[in-house]
Amino acid sequence: MEAIEELGKEHRAIGLMLRVLEAVSARIQRGERVAITDLDAMVEFLSVFADQCHHGKEEDFLFPALETAGIPRQGGPIGVMLDEHAQGRALIARLREAIGGIESGKAAASAEFASAAGDYVALLRRHIDKGNNVLFAMAEARLSPIQDGELCQAFEKLELDRIGPGKHEEFHALLDRFRQQYLANSR
């Protein structure tokens, strides 16, 4: 299914940002300086690309399609995924607050950033694994080619409406820069 392939590609991009976030968090914990603009860009990516765009596609279109196909919201994987989206939003807020503390020189802010980053990375890795191995398999088994086409159209419209034209490409360019800058000598 083309819609599921698109979500899977987005999972890979988010996974790359999670690796960057880990590397940056380790630098901060070692007392190394990381540009506030880079920290802000990471949080913007997580807030806009991962949450508003990717999670928006799931919440507004994929999950309702799966519910229509007989997968219950409560007591099943959809409810778990929605809860994890909410947890992710709370962790992004913690990251933003920690960045403000780092910027203003608060001693505990670096530790809070590292803690929030670690919690976010762990949450999103588990979340992506469930999406890839449980929810997406359910979608491929239950949704028709017509529904796939409808999802693709809805995803495209959401992306234009929520993040705007060209922003997706800007996020991928940011990922490429961060990969070179923060991951060149790791893994």
C-alpha positions in Angstrom: 0.0 0.0 0.0 1.4 3.3 -1.1 0.0 5.2 2.0 1.7 2.7 4.4 4.9 3.0 2.4 4.8 6.8 2.9 4.3 6.4 6.6 7.2 3.9 6.7 9.5 6.4 5.0 8.5 9.0 7.5 9.3 6.5 10.3 12.8 6.2 8.9 13.3 9.9 8.8 12.0 10.2 12.4 14.4 7.4 13.4 17.3 9.3 11.9 16.3 12.4 13.9 16.1 10.2 17.0 19.8 9.1 16.4 20.7 12.8 16.0 18.9 13.7 19.2 20.8 11.0 21.1 24.1 12.2 19.7 23.4 15.8 20.6 22.1 14.8 24.1 25.4 12.9 24.7 27.4 16.0 23.7 25.4 18.2 26.0 25.9 15.8 28.9 29.6 15.9 28.2 29.5 19.7 28.6 30.0 20.4 24.9 28.2 23.3 23.4 25.5 22.7 20.8 24.0 25.7 18.9 20.6 26.6 20.3 19.4 27.1 16.7 20.2 23.4 16.1 18.3 22.3 19.2 15.3 24.5 18.2 15.4 22.9 14.7 15.4 19.4 16.1 12.4 20.2 18.3 10.7 21.9 15.3 11.2 18.7 13.3 9.8 16.6 16.0 6.9 18.9 16.6 6.0 19.6 13.0 7.2 16.7 10.9 6.8 13.9 13.4 3.7 15.1 15.3 1.7 17.5 13.3 2.3 15.9 9.9 3.1 12.2 10.5 0.9 11.7 13.6 -1.7 13.9 12.0 -1.9 11.5 9.1 -2.4 8.6 11.4 -4.9 10.3 13.7 -7.0 12.1 11.1 -7.1 9.4 8.4 -5.4 6.1 9.0 -6.9 5.4 12.4 -10.5 6.3 11.4 -10.1 4.0 8.3 -8.9 1.2 10.5 -11.8 1.8 12.9 -14.2 1.6 10.0 -12.5 -1.7 9.0 -13.3 -3.1 12.4 -10.3 -2.3 14.6 -11.5 -0.8 17.8 -10.0 2.5 19.1 -10.3 1.6 22.8 -8.6 -1.5 24.1 -6.5 -2.0 21.0 -3.5 -0.7 19.1 -5.1 2.5 18.0 -5.8 3.6 21.6 -2.2 2.7 22.5 -0.8 4.7 19.6 -3.0 7.8 20.5 -1.8 7.6 24.1 1.8 7.5 22.9 1.2 10.5 20.6 0.0 12.5 23.7 3.1 11.3 25.7 5.3 12.5 22.8 3.7 15.9 22.8 4.4 16.2 26.6 8.0 15.2 26.0 8.5 17.8 23.2 7.2 20.4 25.6 9.8 19.3 28.2 12.5 19.5 25.5 11.4 23.1 24.6 11.5 24.1 28.2 15.0 22.6 28.7 16.3 24.5 25.6 15.0 27.7 27.2 16.9 26.8 30.3 20.1 26.0 28.4 19.8 29.3 26.6 19.4 31.3 29.9 22.3 29.4 31.6 20.3 27.3 34.1 22.6 24.6 35.5 20.0 21.8 35.6 18.7 22.5 32.0 21.3 20.2 30.3 20.4 17.3 32.5 16.7 17.9 31.9 17.3 18.1 28.1 19.1 14.8 28.3 16.4 13.2 30.4 13.6 14.4 28.1 15.5 13.4 25.0 16.2 9.9 26.4 12.5 9.5 27.3 11.4 10.7 23.9 13.8 8.5 21.9 12.7 5.4 23.9 9.0 6.2 23.5 9.2 6.9 19.7 11.4 3.9 19.0 8.8 1.6 20.7 6.0 3.5 18.9 7.6 3.2 15.5 8.2 -0.5 16.0 4.5 -1.0 16.9 3.4 1.0 13.9 5.7 -0.8 11.5 5.0 -4.3 12.8 1.4 -4.2 14.1 -0.6 -1.3 12.9 0.7 -1.1 9.3 0.3 -4.9 8.9 -3.4 -4.5 10.0 -3.8 -1.7 7.5 -2.4 -3.7 4.6 -4.6 -6.7 5.5 -7.8 -4.7 5.9 -7.8 -1.6 3.6 -8.6 -1.7 -0.1 -6.7 -0.2 -3.0 -9.4 2.4 -3.2 -8.9 3.3 0.5 -5.2 3.4 -0.1 -5.7 6.0 -2.8 -8.0 8.0 -0.6 -5.4 8.0 2.2 -2.7 9.1 -0.2 -4.7 12.1 -1.3 -5.7 13.0 2.2 -2.0 12.7 3.4 -0.9 15.0 0.6 -3.6 17.6 1.5 -2.7 17.4 5.2 0.9 17.9 4.4 0.2 21.0 2.3 -2.3 22.4 4.8 -0.3 21.8 8.0 3.4 22.3 7.0 3.1 24.0 3.7 4.7 23.5 0.3 8.4 22.7 0.3 8.7 22.2 4.1 8.9 18.4 3.8 12.0 18.9 1.6 13.4 21.4 4.0 13.1 18.9 6.8 14.9 16.3 4.8 17.7 18.7 4.0 18.0 19.5 7.7 18.2 15.7 8.4 21.1 15.4 5.9 22.9 18.3 7.5 22.4 16.9 11.0 23.5 13.4 9.8 26.8 14.9 8.6 27.3 17.2 11.5 26.3 14.9 14.4 26.5 11.4 13.2 29.5 11.3 10.8 31.8 9.6 13.4 29.2 7.4 15.0 27.5 4.0 14.3 
